[in-house]
Amino acid sequence: MFFALASSQLGVSSFTINLILITSVTILLGLPTLFLFRSGQGKSAF
């Protein structure tokens, strides 16, 4: 609802908003995973 309202008012297509949401979710999930993976090499993550 909010994204549809924002896209109609800002003139941005829903594809662009979906692409931004998917990219942000991927980054938010990928960075902690990468950090845990790198910290787990050679020593424990704790």
N, C-alpha and C positions, 0 to 999 in steps of 0.2 A: 504494500500500500504506500509506504513512505517513498520507496525507490521509484515506483511508478509515478507518483506525484512529482518527485524531484526531477525525473527524466523529462516529464512533459513540460515542466516550468523552465528547466535549464536548456532545453533543446538538445539533450544528449540521448542517444539511442540506448535502448535497454541492453543491447549487445555490449556496449562500452561499459555500462555499469556492472553487468555480469562478469565481464573480463577483469575489471578492477577488483571485484569481490573475490573471484577465484584466485587472482594473483596474490592478494593480501592474505588470504587464508593459507595459500601454499607457503608464503614466506613465514607467516606466524607459526606454522607447524614444522617447517623445515629448519629454521634456525636453532631451536632448542634441540632437535634431533641431531643436527650437525655438531652442536656444542657437546652434547653427551657422548657422541661417537668419538670426537677428538679427545675429550678428557678421559675417555675410557681406555685409550691406547697407552700401554706402558705402566699405567697406574690405575687404581680404583677410582671410580667417579665420586666417591665420598670424600 
